[in-house]
Amino acid sequence: MRSDCSRLYAFLRANMACSRLRPTHRAACLVLLAITSSVAHAQPTFRTLGVLPGGSYSRSAAISADGQTVVGRMFYSGSNYRAFHWNQADGMRDIGMNVRASPTAVSADGAQVALTVEPPQLRSHRWSMRDGLRSLGLPPGGSYTISGGISANGEVLVGQSASAAGVVRAYRWTAASGFHLLGVLPDMTSSGASGASGDGAVIVGVSCNSSGSVCRGFRWTAAGGMQDIGTRPSATTSSPTFVSTDGRTIVGWSGVNGSLPTYRAFRWTSKSGVQDLGTLPGDLASTAMSCTADGSAVVGWSGNPQLATDAFIWTPANGMVELRSYLAAAGLDMTNVPNLVEAVGISADGTAITGTGGVGSGSSAWIVTGLPPTTALCSCDWDYSRELTSQDFFDFLSDYFDGRADFNESGQTDDADVFDFMTCFMGGCGR
């Protein structure tokens, strides 16, 4: 610790030219503490969720933030499918009222689900334990709606709507105000929303040109409107699939629209921009499907040239690794674990993951619980190490001088970010 403080003090002295920061830096040196996070966790447990009577196979779509609830689809003969809701206490139930329904997101406690119901027309619905299945209706002049994300409390739903004239727009819906259409990015003609932050204030999705050949991911807030998040180098499209609970991290895929070999999973923050997460060794393409509450862990799928896929987990420390390897390293007995073809959801703290395993008609939704937490210790754990050390401070300062340390999410990097970061850091994660 004394060595760390000496290194920090030397670093601060080297930056005395930044006089406006000097008092804060000196204070930081005096109170710098290394806080070791030692979080006990249960032995990992894997479970396939199976199907309801008459079903052939199931696929997972999302997991609740508390890691207790999984939603997805059960498939029957022909093209029939139903929406399911599963938790440890009640098991699997049909929540689609015996109609074709596709869940897209679930509230933090698992009590409310966003889903799209058909036929005769596509309609966004919300299911709750209290009210059952309820349609959101249509915006004025609307012909159909498709569900996307849902806020932590289930009160804000987002998705895509289309008018009779073919105008396609992302929407934000609440029971109090109904549908609010979010517009499009410059030079684009359509949009759709795929995810919402925990408080429903940040919405992510995609906005496309008239041909659909170019699409850009967006991040929307009431104050800032719809902002283009960009693409990875050489790509024409970015397509968000999920936004973290805190609204700071967006995940999805970026590539050339319609060309699967170019698809790469990405992770976006205001600090990093669109970060290409790569693929598993030897694979062709990848897509990120979900992330933890603070965006520190990402799950999805990675595919090889034969289009077989494997579930992955990505963390800042280890990069992208095959989920099977990660689970084995966490202590899970892999004897009866099937091929894990995709991971589509991860709990807020990273202790539970869901996805689909098996092949074809033998596929089943699954859940694994009892994993070690992957989330950062707090927002000033800048390197996601689950410890507060001088390295967090060094990394923050480096990003600050590069203009990439908007800690308080004001839209710019300035002295207030340093003050707020140091308040958190010196308080041992207090903020």
C-alpha positions as CSV (number, residue, x, y, z in Angstrom):
1,M,0.0,0.0,0.0
2,R,2.8,2.4,0.9
3,S,4.5,1.6,-2.5
4,D,1.2,2.3,-4.3
5,C,0.8,5.7,-2.5
6,S,4.3,6.6,-3.4
7,R,3.7,5.8,-7.1
8,L,0.5,7.8,-7.0
9,Y,2.1,10.8,-5.4
10,A,4.9,10.7,-8.0
11,F,2.3,10.6,-10.8
12,L,0.5,13.6,-9.3
13,R,3.7,15.5,-9.0
14,A,4.4,14.8,-12.6
15,N,1.1,16.5,-13.5
16,M,1.4,19.6,-11.3
17,A,1.0,21.6,-14.5
18,C,-2.7,20.8,-14.2
19,S,-3.1,23.1,-11.3
20,R,-6.9,22.9,-11.2
21,L,-6.6,19.2,-10.4
22,R,-3.7,19.4,-8.0
23,P,-5.7,19.7,-4.7
24,T,-7.9,16.8,-5.6
25,H,-4.9,14.6,-6.6
26,R,-3.1,15.4,-3.3
27,A,-6.2,14.5,-1.3
28,A,-6.5,11.2,-3.2
29,C,-2.9,10.3,-2.3
30,L,-3.5,10.8,1.4
31,V,-6.6,8.6,1.5
32,L,-5.8,6.0,-1.1
33,L,-6.9,2.5,0.1
34,A,-6.8,-0.9,-1.5
35,I,-10.1,-2.5,-0.9
36,T,-10.1,-6.2,-1.6
37,S,-13.4,-7.6,-2.6
38,S,-13.9,-11.1,-1.4
39,V,-17.4,-12.2,-2.3
40,A,-18.5,-15.7,-1.4
41,H,-20.7,-17.4,-4.0
42,A,-22.6,-20.7,-4.2
43,Q,-21.4,-23.7,-6.2
44,P,-22.6,-23.2,-9.8
45,T,-25.7,-25.2,-10.8
46,F,-26.9,-25.9,-14.4
47,R,-30.4,-26.7,-15.3
48,T,-32.2,-27.4,-18.6
49,L,-35.7,-25.9,-18.6
50,G,-37.3,-28.4,-21.0
51,V,-40.8,-27.9,-22.4
52,L,-44.5,-27.9,-21.5
53,P,-46.6,-30.9,-22.5
54,G,-46.8,-31.2,-26.3
55,G,-43.8,-29.0,-26.9
56,S,-40.8,-30.1,-29.0
57,Y,-38.1,-27.8,-27.9
58,S,-37.5,-24.4,-26.2
59,R,-35.3,-21.4,-26.6
60,S,-34.4,-18.8,-24.1
61,A,-34.9,-15.0,-24.8
62,A,-34.0,-13.1,-21.6
63,I,-33.3,-13.4,-17.9
64,S,-34.4,-11.1,-15.1
65,A,-31.8,-8.8,-13.4
66,D,-32.2,-10.8,-10.2
67,G,-31.3,-14.0,-12.0
68,Q,-34.5,-15.8,-10.9
69,T,-36.7,-15.7,-14.0
70,V,-36.2,-16.8,-17.6
71,V,-38.5,-16.1,-20.5
72,G,-38.5,-17.5,-24.0
73,R,-40.4,-19.6,-26.6
74,M,-41.6,-23.2,-26.7
75,F,-41.9,-24.7,-30.2
76,Y,-44.5,-27.2,-31.3
77,S,-45.1,-29.1,-34.5
78,G,-45.2,-27.1,-37.6
79,S,-44.6,-23.4,-37.1
80,N,-46.5,-23.1,-33.8
81,Y,-44.8,-21.6,-30.7
82,R,-45.8,-20.2,-27.4
83,A,-44.2,-17.8,-24.9
84,F,-43.0,-19.3,-21.6
85,H,-42.1,-17.8,-18.2
86,W,-39.9,-19.9,-15.8
87,N,-38.8,-19.5,-12.3
88,Q,-37.5,-21.8,-9.6
89,A,-40.7,-21.6,-7.5
90,D,-43.4,-22.0,-10.2
91,G,-41.5,-23.8,-13.0
92,M,-42.5,-23.2,-16.6
93,R,-45.8,-21.7,-17.6
94,D,-47.4,-20.6,-20.9
95,I,-47.9,-16.8,-20.8
96,G,-49.1,-16.4,-24.4
97,M,-52.7,-17.3,-23.7
98,N,-52.3,-20.1,-26.3
99,V,-51.4,-17.7,-29.1
100,R,-48.1,-17.3,-31.0
101,A,-46.1,-14.9,-28.8
102,S,-42.4,-14.0,-28.6
103,P,-41.0,-12.6,-25.4
104,T,-38.2,-10.0,-25.8
105,A,-37.4,-8.8,-22.3
106,V,-38.4,-9.2,-18.6
107,S,-38.5,-6.8,-15.7
108,A,-35.8,-6.9,-13.0
109,D,-38.0,-9.0,-10.6
110,G,-39.4,-11.2,-13.4
111,A,-43.0,-10.1,-12.7
112,Q,-43.5,-8.4,-16.1
113,V,-42.6,-9.4,-19.6
114,A,-42.5,-7.5,-23.0
115,L,-43.6,-9.7,-25.9
116,T,-45.0,-9.6,-29.4
117,V,-48.2,-11.4,-30.2
118,E,-49.4,-12.6,-33.6
119,P,-51.6,-13.3,-35.6
120,P,-53.6,-11.7,-37.0
121,Q,-51.4,-8.6,-36.7
122,L,-48.2,-8.0,-34.8
123,R,-48.9,-6.3,-31.5
124,S,-46.7,-5.4,-28.6
125,H,-48.0,-6.7,-25.3
126,R,-47.1,-6.7,-21.6
127,W,-47.7,-9.7,-19.5
128,S,-47.7,-9.5,-15.7
129,M,-48.5,-11.9,-12.9
130,R,-51.3,-9.6,-11.8
131,D,-53.0,-8.6,-15.1
132,G,-52.1,-11.4,-17.4
133,L,-51.5,-10.5,-21.1
134,R,-52.5,-6.9,-22.1
135,S,-52.0,-5.2,-25.5
136,L,-50.3,-1.8,-25.6
137,G,-52.6,-0.8,-28.4
138,L,-51.3,1.2,-31.4
139,P,-50.0,4.8,-31.8
140,P,-52.2,7.1,-33.9
141,G,-52.3,5.8,-37.5
142,G,-50.3,2.7,-36.6
143,S,-50.7,-0.7,-38.3
144,Y,-48.5,-2.9,-36.1
145,T,-46.0,-2.8,-33.2
146,I,-43.1,-5.1,-32.3
147,S,-41.7,-5.3,-28.7
148,G,-38.1,-4.6,-27.7
149,G,-37.0,-3.9,-24.2
150,I,-38.5,-3.1,-20.8
151,S,-37.4,-1.0,-17.8
152,A,-36.5,-2.6,-14.5
153,N,-39.9,-1.9,-12.9
154,G,-41.8,-2.9,-16.1
155,E,-43.4,0.5,-16.5
156,V,-41.5,1.6,-19.7
157,L,-41.6,-0.6,-22.8
158,V,-39.8,0.1,-26.1
159,G,-40.0,-1.3,-29.6
160,Q,-40.9,-0.6,-33.2
161,S,-44.1,0.7,-34.8
162,A,-45.3,1.1,-38.3
163,S,-48.0,3.3,-39.8
164,A,-50.4,2.3,-42.6
165,A,-48.3,4.4,-44.9
166,G,-45.2,2.3,-44.0
167,V,-43.5,4.8,-41.7
168,V,-41.4,2.8,-39.3
169,R,-40.3,4.4,-36.0
170,A,-38.9,3.4,-32.6
171,Y,-41.3,3.9,-29.7
172,R,-41.2,4.5,-26.0
173,W,-44.4,3.5,-24.2
174,T,-45.8,4.1,-20.7
175,A,-49.3,3.5,-19.4
176,A,-49.6,7.2,-18.5
177,S,-48.5,8.8,-21.8
178,G,-48.9,6.0,-24.3
179,F,-46.7,5.9,-27.4
180,H,-43.9,8.4,-28.0
181,L,-42.2,8.0,-31.4
182,L,-38.4,8.7,-31.3
183,G,-37.7,9.7,-34.9
184,V,-34.7,8.7,-37.0
185,L,-31.0,9.5,-37.3
186,P,-29.9,12.0,-40.0
187,D,-30.1,10.5,-43.6
188,M,-32.0,7.5,-42.3
189,T,-35.7,6.7,-42.9
190,S,-36.7,4.1,-40.2
191,S,-35.9,3.1,-36.7
192,G,-36.6,0.5,-34.0
193,A,-35.8,0.2,-30.3
194,S,-34.3,-3.0,-28.8
195,G,-33.5,-2.1,-25.2
196,A,-34.1,0.3,-22.3
197,S,-32.0,1.2,-19.3
198,G,-33.2,0.3,-15.8
199,D,-35.0,3.6,-15.3
200,G,-36.3,3.7,-18.9
201,A,-34.5,7.0,-19.6
202,V,-31.9,5.6,-22.0
203,I,-33.2,3.7,-25.1
204,V,-31.1,1.9,-27.7
205,G,-31.9,0.6,-31.2
206,V,-31.1,0.9,-34.8
207,S,-32.0,3.5,-37.6
208,C,-31.7,2.4,-41.2
209,N,-31.7,4.0,-44.7
210,S,-34.5,3.3,-47.2
211,S,-32.9,0.1,-48.6
212,G,-31.8,-1.3,-45.3
213,S,-28.2,-1.6,-46.5
214,V,-26.9,0.9,-44.0
215,C,-28.1,0.9,-40.4
216,R,-26.7,2.7,-37.4
217,G,-27.1,2.0,-33.7
218,F,-28.5,4.8,-31.6
219,R,-28.6,5.9,-28.0
220,W,-31.7,8.0,-27.1
221,T,-32.4,10.2,-24.1
222,A,-35.0,12.9,-23.6
223,A,-32.3,15.5,-23.2
224,G,-30.0,14.5,-26.0
225,G,-32.4,12.9,-28.5
226,M,-31.2,10.2,-30.8
227,Q,-27.4,9.9,-31.1
228,D,-25.4,7.8,-33.6
229,I,-23.1,5.4,-31.7
230,G,-21.0,4.6,-34.8
231,T,-19.7,1.3,-36.1
232,R,-16.5,-0.7,-35.9
233,P,-13.9,0.0,-38.6
234,S,-14.9,-1.0,-42.2
235,A,-18.5,-1.8,-41.1
236,T,-21.6,-0.1,-42.5
237,T,-24.0,-1.2,-39.7
238,S,-24.2,-1.4,-36.0
239,S,-27.2,-3.1,-34.4
240,P,-27.6,-2.9,-30.6
241,T,-29.3,-5.7,-28.9
242,F,-29.2,-4.6,-25.2
243,V,-28.3,-1.7,-22.9
244,S,-26.9,-2.0,-19.4
245,T,-29.1,-1.2,-16.4
246,D,-27.1,2.0,-15.8
247,G,-27.5,3.0,-19.4
248,R,-23.7,3.4,-20.0
249,T,-23.0,0.3,-22.0
250,I,-24.5,-0.9,-25.2
251,V,-23.9,-4.3,-26.8
252,G,-24.8,-5.9,-30.2
253,W,-23.2,-6.6,-33.5
254,S,-21.5,-4.5,-36.2
255,G,-20.6,-5.4,-39.7
256,V,-21.9,-5.1,-43.3
257,N,-25.7,-5.6,-43.3
258,G,-26.6,-9.0,-44.8
259,S,-23.0,-10.3,-44.8
260,L,-22.8,-12.7,-41.8
261,P,-19.0,-13.2,-42.1
262,T,-18.5,-9.5,-41.2
263,Y,-20.6,-9.6,-38.1
264,R,-18.7,-9.0,-34.9
265,A,-19.9,-8.6,-31.3
266,F,-19.4,-5.1,-30.0
267,R,-19.4,-3.2,-26.7
268,W,-20.0,0.5,-26.7
269,T,-19.3,3.1,-24.0
270,S,-18.8,6.8,-24.2
271,K,-15.2,6.1,-23.2
272,S,-14.4,3.4,-25.7
273,G,-16.8,3.9,-28.6
274,V,-17.7,0.8,-30.5
275,Q,-15.3,-1.9,-29.3
276,D,-14.9,-5.0,-31.5
277,L,-15.0,-8.0,-29.2
278,G,-13.8,-10.4,-31.9
279,T,-14.7,-14.1,-32.1
280,L,-13.8,-17.3,-30.4
281,P,-10.7,-18.9,-32.1
282,G,-11.4,-20.1,-35.6
283,D,-14.9,-18.7,-35.7
284,L,-16.4,-16.5,-38.5
285,A,-18.8,-14.2,-36.7
286,S,-20.2,-13.2,-33.4
287,T,-23.0,-11.3,-31.7
288,A,-23.3,-9.9,-28.2
289,M,-26.8,-10.4,-26.7
290,S,-26.7,-9.1,-23.2
291,C,-24.5,-7.6,-20.4
292,T,-24.4,-7.1,-16.7
293,A,-25.9,-4.1,-15.0
294,D,-22.7,-2.1,-15.3
295,G,-21.6,-3.6,-18.7
296,S,-18.6,-5.3,-17.2
297,A,-19.5,-8.7,-18.6
298,V,-21.0,-9.5,-22.0
299,V,-22.6,-12.8,-23.3
300,G,-23.6,-13.9,-26.8
301,W,-22.6,-16.4,-29.5
302,S,-19.7,-17.0,-31.8
303,G,-19.9,-19.1,-35.0
304,N,-17.5,-21.1,-37.1
305,P,-17.5,-21.4,-40.9
306,Q,-20.0,-24.3,-40.7
307,L,-22.4,-21.9,-38.8
308,A,-22.3,-24.0,-35.7
309,T,-22.2,-21.6,-32.7
310,D,-20.9,-21.6,-29.2
311,A,-21.9,-19.4,-26.3
312,F,-19.3,-16.9,-25.0
313,I,-18.7,-14.6,-22.1
314,W,-16.5,-11.5,-22.4
315,T,-14.9,-9.5,-19.6
316,P,-12.3,-6.8,-19.7
317,A,-9.8,-9.0,-17.9
318,N,-10.1,-12.1,-20.0
319,G,-11.6,-11.0,-23.3
320,M,-13.9,-13.5,-25.1
321,V,-13.9,-17.0,-23.8
322,E,-16.1,-20.0,-24.6
323,L,-18.8,-20.2,-21.9
324,R,-18.2,-23.9,-21.3
325,S,-14.6,-23.2,-20.3
326,Y,-15.7,-20.3,-18.1
327,L,-18.3,-22.6,-16.3
328,A,-15.8,-25.4,-15.9
329,A,-13.3,-22.9,-14.4
330,A,-16.0,-21.7,-12.0
331,G,-16.4,-25.2,-10.6
332,L,-19.5,-26.5,-12.6
333,D,-19.6,-30.2,-13.2
334,M,-19.9,-30.3,-17.0
335,T,-20.8,-34.0,-17.2
336,N,-24.4,-33.5,-18.3
337,V,-24.1,-30.0,-19.8
338,P,-25.1,-30.1,-23.5
339,N,-23.5,-28.1,-26.3
340,L,-24.2,-24.4,-25.4
341,V,-25.0,-22.8,-28.7
342,E,-25.8,-19.3,-27.4
343,A,-26.1,-17.2,-24.3
344,V,-28.8,-14.6,-24.5
345,G,-29.0,-13.2,-21.0
346,I,-26.9,-12.5,-17.8
347,S,-28.1,-11.3,-14.5
348,A,-27.3,-7.8,-13.1
349,D,-24.3,-9.1,-11.1
350,G,-23.2,-11.9,-13.5
351,T,-24.1,-14.8,-11.1
352,A,-26.7,-16.3,-13.5
353,I,-26.7,-16.8,-17.3
354,T,-29.3,-18.2,-19.7
355,G,-29.3,-19.4,-23.2
356,T,-30.1,-22.4,-25.5
357,G,-28.3,-25.7,-25.7
358,G,-28.4,-28.9,-27.7
359,V,-29.1,-29.4,-31.4
360,G,-32.2,-28.9,-33.5
361,S,-35.4,-30.5,-32.1
362,G,-33.4,-31.5,-29.0
363,S,-32.6,-28.0,-28.0
364,S,-33.6,-26.6,-24.7
365,A,-33.5,-23.3,-22.8
366,W,-31.1,-23.5,-19.8
367,I,-30.0,-21.5,-16.8
368,V,-26.8,-21.6,-14.8
369,T,-26.8,-20.0,-11.3
370,G,-24.3,-19.6,-8.5
371,L,-21.5,-18.1,-10.6
372,P,-19.0,-15.6,-9.1
373,P,-20.0,-11.9,-9.6
374,T,-18.5,-10.2,-12.6
375,T,-19.7,-6.7,-12.0
376,A,-17.3,-3.9,-11.0
377,L,-17.1,-3.1,-7.3
378,C,-18.6,0.3,-8.0
379,S,-18.5,3.0,-10.7
380,C,-15.0,4.1,-9.7
381,D,-13.6,0.6,-10.1
382,W,-12.4,2.0,-13.4
383,D,-10.5,-1.2,-14.5
384,Y,-13.3,-3.6,-13.4
385,S,-10.9,-5.5,-11.2
386,R,-13.4,-5.6,-8.2
387,E,-10.8,-3.8,-6.2
388,L,-10.1,-0.1,-5.6
389,T,-6.4,0.4,-6.2
390,S,-4.1,3.1,-7.5
391,Q,-4.5,1.5,-10.9
392,D,-8.1,2.7,-11.1
393,F,-6.9,6.2,-10.4
394,F,-4.1,6.1,-12.9
395,D,-6.5,4.7,-15.6
396,F,-9.1,7.3,-14.8
397,L,-6.6,10.1,-15.1
398,S,-5.3,8.7,-18.4
399,D,-8.9,8.7,-19.8
400,Y,-9.5,12.2,-18.4
401,F,-6.5,13.7,-20.2
402,D,-7.7,11.9,-23.4
403,G,-11.2,13.4,-22.9
404,R,-12.8,10.0,-22.3
405,A,-13.8,10.2,-18.6
406,D,-17.4,11.4,-18.5
407,F,-17.9,9.9,-15.1
408,N,-21.1,11.8,-14.2
409,E,-22.6,11.4,-17.7
410,S,-23.0,15.1,-18.3
411,G,-22.0,14.7,-22.0
412,Q,-18.5,16.1,-21.5
413,T,-15.3,15.4,-19.6
414,D,-14.5,18.2,-17.2
415,D,-13.4,19.0,-13.6
416,A,-16.8,17.9,-12.3
417,D,-16.0,14.3,-13.4
418,V,-12.7,14.4,-11.4
419,F,-14.5,15.7,-8.3
420,D,-17.3,13.0,-8.6
421,F,-14.8,10.2,-9.3
422,M,-12.7,11.2,-6.3
423,T,-15.8,11.4,-4.1
424,C,-16.5,7.8,-5.0
425,F,-12.9,6.7,-4.8
426,M,-12.0,8.3,-1.5
427,G,-15.3,7.1,0.1
428,G,-14.4,3.4,-0.8
429,C,-17.1,3.3,-3.5
430,G,-19.3,5.9,-1.8
431,R,-20.8,8.5,-4.2
